[in-house]
Amino acid sequence: MKVIIVGTSHVGFEATQTLLKEVQNVDIHLFEQDDKMSFMG
């Protein structure tokens, strides 16, 4: 499964964590406006 997540604050972070735990063979691409991923954006 391929997944694109735009924005890594709050919901994007939780979605990433859930996908990594629940889905095998997931290919996640994260897009964030800032240089680094952060729970608090």
C-alpha distance matrix in Angstrom:
0.0 3.8 6.5 10.2 12.9 16.5 19.2 19.0 22.1 22.1 19.2 16.8 17.9 17.5 14.0 13.0 15.0 13.7 10.0 11.3 13.5 11.8 8.2 8.2 6.4 4.8 6.1 8.4 11.2 14.3 17.2 20.5 24.0 25.7 25.6 24.1 21.7 23.9 23.8 26.9 25.9
3.8 0.0 3.8 6.9 10.1 13.4 16.3 16.6 19.9 20.5 17.8 15.0 16.3 16.7 13.3 11.9 14.7 14.2 10.6 11.8 14.8 13.7 10.5 10.9 8.7 5.9 4.6 6.0 7.9 11.2 13.8 17.3 20.6 22.5 22.5 21.3 19.2 21.7 22.0 24.9 23.4
6.5 3.8 0.0 3.8 6.5 9.9 12.8 13.2 16.3 16.9 14.2 11.3 13.1 13.6 10.1 9.2 12.5 12.1 9.0 10.9 14.0 13.2 10.8 12.2 10.8 7.3 6.1 4.9 6.3 8.6 11.1 14.3 17.7 19.7 20.1 18.9 16.5 18.7 18.8 21.5 20.0
10.2 6.9 3.8 0.0 3.8 6.5 9.7 10.9 14.1 15.4 13.0 9.8 12.1 13.5 10.4 9.7 13.4 13.7 11.3 13.1 16.3 16.0 14.1 15.7 14.2 10.5 8.5 5.9 4.9 6.1 7.7 11.0 14.2 16.5 17.2 16.4 14.4 16.7 17.2 19.5 17.4
12.9 10.1 6.5 3.8 0.0 3.8 6.3 7.3 10.4 11.7 9.5 6.2 8.9 10.6 8.1 7.7 11.5 12.3 10.8 12.7 15.7 15.9 14.9 17.0 16.1 12.3 10.7 7.3 6.2 5.0 6.2 8.6 11.9 14.0 15.3 14.1 11.6 13.5 13.7 15.8 13.9
16.5 13.4 9.9 6.5 3.8 0.0 3.8 6.6 9.3 11.4 9.9 7.0 10.0 12.3 10.6 10.6 14.2 15.3 14.3 16.1 19.1 19.5 18.6 20.7 19.8 16.0 14.1 10.6 8.4 6.1 4.8 6.3 8.8 11.5 13.5 13.0 11.0 12.7 13.3 14.6 12.0
19.2 16.3 12.8 9.7 6.3 3.8 0.0 3.8 5.8 8.6 8.2 5.7 8.1 11.0 10.5 10.6 13.6 15.3 15.1 16.6 19.2 20.2 20.0 22.2 21.7 17.9 16.3 12.5 10.6 7.2 5.9 4.9 7.2 9.2 11.6 10.7 8.5 9.5 10.0 10.9 8.2
19.0 16.6 13.2 10.9 7.3 6.6 3.8 0.0 3.8 6.5 7.1 4.3 4.9 8.4 8.9 8.3 10.7 13.0 13.4 14.3 16.8 18.3 18.5 20.7 20.5 16.9 15.7 11.9 10.7 7.1 7.3 6.1 9.0 9.5 11.1 9.0 5.9 6.4 6.7 8.6 6.8
22.1 19.9 16.3 14.1 10.4 9.3 5.8 3.8 0.0 3.8 6.1 5.5 5.7 8.4 10.0 10.5 12.0 14.1 15.4 16.4 18.3 19.9 20.7 23.2 23.4 20.0 19.1 15.3 14.4 10.9 10.7 8.6 10.4 10.6 12.8 10.6 7.6 6.1 4.9 5.6 4.7
22.1 20.5 16.9 15.4 11.7 11.4 8.6 6.5 3.8 0.0 3.8 5.6 5.3 6.2 8.6 10.1 10.8 12.3 14.3 15.7 16.8 18.2 19.6 22.5 23.3 20.0 19.8 16.3 16.2 13.2 13.6 12.2 14.1 14.4 16.4 13.9 10.5 8.5 5.5 6.7 7.7
19.2 17.8 14.2 13.0 9.5 9.9 8.2 7.1 6.1 3.8 0.0 3.8 5.4 5.1 5.9 8.5 9.8 10.3 12.0 14.1 15.3 15.9 17.1 20.3 21.1 17.7 17.8 14.5 14.7 12.3 13.1 12.6 15.0 16.0 18.1 15.8 12.3 11.3 8.8 10.4 10.6
16.8 15.0 11.3 9.8 6.2 7.0 5.7 4.3 5.5 5.6 3.8 0.0 3.8 5.5 5.1 6.2 8.7 9.9 10.5 12.3 14.4 15.2 15.7 18.5 18.7 15.2 14.7 11.1 11.0 8.5 9.6 9.6 12.6 13.7 15.4 13.2 9.8 9.8 8.6 10.7 10.0
17.9 16.3 13.1 12.1 8.9 10.0 8.1 4.9 5.7 5.3 5.4 3.8 0.0 3.8 5.5 5.2 6.3 8.7 10.1 10.8 12.6 14.3 15.3 17.9 18.4 15.2 15.0 11.6 12.0 9.4 11.2 10.8 13.9 14.0 15.0 12.0 8.3 7.8 6.2 9.4 9.6
17.5 16.7 13.6 13.5 10.6 12.3 11.0 8.4 8.4 6.2 5.1 5.5 3.8 0.0 3.8 5.4 5.1 6.1 8.5 9.9 10.7 12.0 13.7 16.7 18.0 15.0 15.7 12.8 14.1 12.3 14.3 14.3 17.4 17.7 18.8 15.8 12.0 11.2 8.7 11.6 12.6
14.0 13.3 10.1 10.4 8.1 10.6 10.5 8.9 10.0 8.6 5.9 5.1 5.5 3.8 0.0 3.8 5.5 5.1 6.1 8.6 10.0 10.3 11.2 14.4 15.4 12.2 12.9 10.2 11.8 10.7 13.0 14.0 17.3 18.3 19.4 16.8 13.2 13.3 11.5 14.4 14.5
13.0 11.9 9.2 9.7 7.7 10.6 10.6 8.3 10.5 10.1 8.5 6.2 5.2 5.4 3.8 0.0 3.8 5.5 5.2 6.2 8.7 10.0 10.4 12.8 13.3 10.1 10.4 7.6 9.4 8.6 11.6 12.8 16.5 17.0 17.4 14.6 11.2 12.1 11.1 14.5 14.4
15.0 14.7 12.5 13.4 11.5 14.2 13.6 10.7 12.0 10.8 9.8 8.7 6.3 5.1 5.5 3.8 0.0 3.8 5.6 5.3 6.3 8.7 10.2 12.6 13.9 11.5 12.6 10.5 12.8 11.9 15.0 15.8 19.3 19.3 19.4 16.2 12.6 12.8 11.2 14.9 15.7
13.7 14.2 12.1 13.7 12.3 15.3 15.3 13.0 14.1 12.3 10.3 9.9 8.7 6.1 5.1 5.5 3.8 0.0 3.8 5.5 5.2 5.9 8.1 11.2 13.3 11.0 13.0 11.4 14.2 13.9 17.0 18.1 21.6 22.1 22.6 19.6 16.0 16.0 14.1 17.5 18.3
10.0 10.6 9.0 11.3 10.8 14.3 15.1 13.4 15.4 14.3 12.0 10.5 10.1 8.5 6.1 5.2 5.6 3.8 0.0 3.8 5.4 5.2 5.3 8.3 9.8 7.3 9.5 8.4 11.7 12.3 15.7 17.6 21.2 22.1 22.3 19.6 16.3 17.2 16.0 19.4 19.5
11.3 11.8 10.9 13.1 12.7 16.1 16.6 14.3 16.4 15.7 14.1 12.3 10.8 9.9 8.6 6.2 5.3 5.5 3.8 0.0 3.8 5.8 6.0 7.5 8.9 7.1 9.2 8.6 12.0 12.7 16.4 18.1 21.9 22.1 21.7 18.8 15.7 16.8 16.0 19.7 20.0
13.5 14.8 14.0 16.3 15.7 19.1 19.2 16.8 18.3 16.8 15.3 14.4 12.6 10.7 10.0 8.7 6.3 5.2 5.4 3.8 0.0 3.8 6.2 8.0 10.7 9.9 12.6 12.3 15.7 16.3 19.8 21.3 24.9 25.1 24.8 21.7 18.4 18.9 17.4 21.1 22.0
11.8 13.7 13.2 16.0 15.9 19.5 20.2 18.3 19.9 18.2 15.9 15.2 14.3 12.0 10.3 10.0 8.7 5.9 5.2 5.8 3.8 0.0 3.8 6.8 10.0 9.3 12.6 12.8 16.4 17.4 20.8 22.7 26.4 27.0 27.0 24.1 20.8 21.4 19.8 23.3 24.0
8.2 10.5 10.8 14.1 14.9 18.6 20.0 18.5 20.7 19.6 17.1 15.7 15.3 13.7 11.2 10.4 10.2 8.1 5.3 6.0 6.2 3.8 0.0 3.8 6.5 6.0 9.6 10.7 14.4 16.2 19.7 22.1 25.8 26.7 26.6 24.0 21.0 22.2 21.1 24.6 24.8
8.2 10.9 12.2 15.7 17.0 20.7 22.2 20.7 23.2 22.5 20.3 18.5 17.9 16.7 14.4 12.8 12.6 11.2 8.3 7.5 8.0 6.8 3.8 0.0 3.8 5.6 9.2 11.4 15.1 17.4 21.1 23.7 27.4 28.2 27.6 25.1 22.4 24.0 23.4 27.0 27.0
6.4 8.7 10.8 14.2 16.1 19.8 21.7 20.5 23.4 23.3 21.1 18.7 18.4 18.0 15.4 13.3 13.9 13.3 9.8 8.9 10.7 10.0 6.5 3.8 0.0 3.8 6.5 9.6 13.1 16.0 19.5 22.5 26.1 27.0 26.2 24.1 21.8 24.0 23.9 27.5 27.0
4.8 5.9 7.3 10.5 12.3 16.0 17.9 16.9 20.0 20.0 17.7 15.2 15.2 15.0 12.2 10.1 11.5 11.0 7.3 7.1 9.9 9.3 6.0 5.6 3.8 0.0 3.8 6.2 9.8 12.5 16.0 18.9 22.6 23.7 23.2 21.2 18.8 20.9 20.8 24.3 23.6
6.1 4.6 6.1 8.5 10.7 14.1 16.3 15.7 19.1 19.8 17.8 14.7 15.0 15.7 12.9 10.4 12.6 13.0 9.5 9.2 12.6 12.6 9.6 9.2 6.5 3.8 0.0 3.8 6.7 10.0 13.3 16.5 20.1 21.2 20.5 19.0 17.0 19.7 20.3 23.5 22.3
8.4 6.0 4.9 5.9 7.3 10.6 12.5 11.9 15.3 16.3 14.5 11.1 11.6 12.8 10.2 7.6 10.5 11.4 8.4 8.6 12.3 12.8 10.7 11.4 9.6 6.2 3.8 0.0 3.8 6.4 9.9 12.9 16.6 17.7 17.3 15.7 13.5 16.2 16.8 19.8 18.5
11.2 7.9 6.3 4.9 6.2 8.4 10.6 10.7 14.4 16.2 14.7 11.0 12.0 14.1 11.8 9.4 12.8 14.2 11.7 12.0 15.7 16.4 14.4 15.1 13.1 9.8 6.7 3.8 0.0 3.8 6.7 10.0 13.5 14.9 14.6 13.6 12.1 15.1 16.4 19.0 17.0
14.3 11.2 8.6 6.1 5.0 6.1 7.2 7.1 10.9 13.2 12.3 8.5 9.4 12.3 10.7 8.6 11.9 13.9 12.3 12.7 16.3 17.4 16.2 17.4 16.0 12.5 10.0 6.4 3.8 0.0 3.8 6.5 10.2 11.4 11.6 10.4 8.7 11.6 13.0 15.4 13.2
17.2 13.8 11.1 7.7 6.2 4.8 5.9 7.3 10.7 13.6 13.1 9.6 11.2 14.3 13.0 11.6 15.0 17.0 15.7 16.4 19.8 20.8 19.7 21.1 19.5 16.0 13.3 9.9 6.7 3.8 0.0 3.8 6.9 9.0 9.8 9.8 8.9 11.8 13.6 15.1 12.1
20.5 17.3 14.3 11.0 8.6 6.3 4.9 6.1 8.6 12.2 12.6 9.6 10.8 14.3 14.0 12.8 15.8 18.1 17.6 18.1 21.3 22.7 22.1 23.7 22.5 18.9 16.5 12.9 10.0 6.5 3.8 0.0 3.8 5.5 7.3 7.4 6.9 9.2 11.4 12.2 8.9
24.0 20.6 17.7 14.2 11.9 8.8 7.2 9.0 10.4 14.1 15.0 12.6 13.9 17.4 17.3 16.5 19.3 21.6 21.2 21.9 24.9 26.4 25.8 27.4 26.1 22.6 20.1 16.6 13.5 10.2 6.9 3.8 0.0 3.8 6.9 8.5 9.1 10.9 13.3 13.0 9.2
25.7 22.5 19.7 16.5 14.0 11.5 9.2 9.5 10.6 14.4 16.0 13.7 14.0 17.7 18.3 17.0 19.3 22.1 22.1 22.1 25.1 27.0 26.7 28.2 27.0 23.7 21.2 17.7 14.9 11.4 9.0 5.5 3.8 0.0 3.8 5.6 7.4 8.9 12.0 11.6 8.1
25.6 22.5 20.1 17.2 15.3 13.5 11.6 11.1 12.8 16.4 18.1 15.4 15.0 18.8 19.4 17.4 19.4 22.6 22.3 21.7 24.8 27.0 26.6 27.6 26.2 23.2 20.5 17.3 14.6 11.6 9.8 7.3 6.9 3.8 0.0 3.8 7.1 9.5 13.2 13.4 10.5
24.1 21.3 18.9 16.4 14.1 13.0 10.7 9.0 10.6 13.9 15.8 13.2 12.0 15.8 16.8 14.6 16.2 19.6 19.6 18.8 21.7 24.1 24.0 25.1 24.1 21.2 19.0 15.7 13.6 10.4 9.8 7.4 8.5 5.6 3.8 0.0 3.8 6.3 10.0 11.0 8.8
21.7 19.2 16.5 14.4 11.6 11.0 8.5 5.9 7.6 10.5 12.3 9.8 8.3 12.0 13.2 11.2 12.6 16.0 16.3 15.7 18.4 20.8 21.0 22.4 21.8 18.8 17.0 13.5 12.1 8.7 8.9 6.9 9.1 7.4 7.1 3.8 0.0 3.8 7.0 8.9 7.2
23.9 21.7 18.7 16.7 13.5 12.7 9.5 6.4 6.1 8.5 11.3 9.8 7.8 11.2 13.3 12.1 12.8 16.0 17.2 16.8 18.9 21.4 22.2 24.0 24.0 20.9 19.7 16.2 15.1 11.6 11.8 9.2 10.9 8.9 9.5 6.3 3.8 0.0 3.8 5.3 4.9
23.8 22.0 18.8 17.2 13.7 13.3 10.0 6.7 4.9 5.5 8.8 8.6 6.2 8.7 11.5 11.1 11.2 14.1 16.0 16.0 17.4 19.8 21.1 23.4 23.9 20.8 20.3 16.8 16.4 13.0 13.6 11.4 13.3 12.0 13.2 10.0 7.0 3.8 0.0 3.8 5.6
26.9 24.9 21.5 19.5 15.8 14.6 10.9 8.6 5.6 6.7 10.4 10.7 9.4 11.6 14.4 14.5 14.9 17.5 19.4 19.7 21.1 23.3 24.6 27.0 27.5 24.3 23.5 19.8 19.0 15.4 15.1 12.2 13.0 11.6 13.4 11.0 8.9 5.3 3.8 0.0 3.8
25.9 23.4 20.0 17.4 13.9 12.0 8.2 6.8 4.7 7.7 10.6 10.0 9.6 12.6 14.5 14.4 15.7 18.3 19.5 20.0 22.0 24.0 24.8 27.0 27.0 23.6 22.3 18.5 17.0 13.2 12.1 8.9 9.2 8.1 10.5 8.8 7.2 4.9 5.6 3.8 0.0
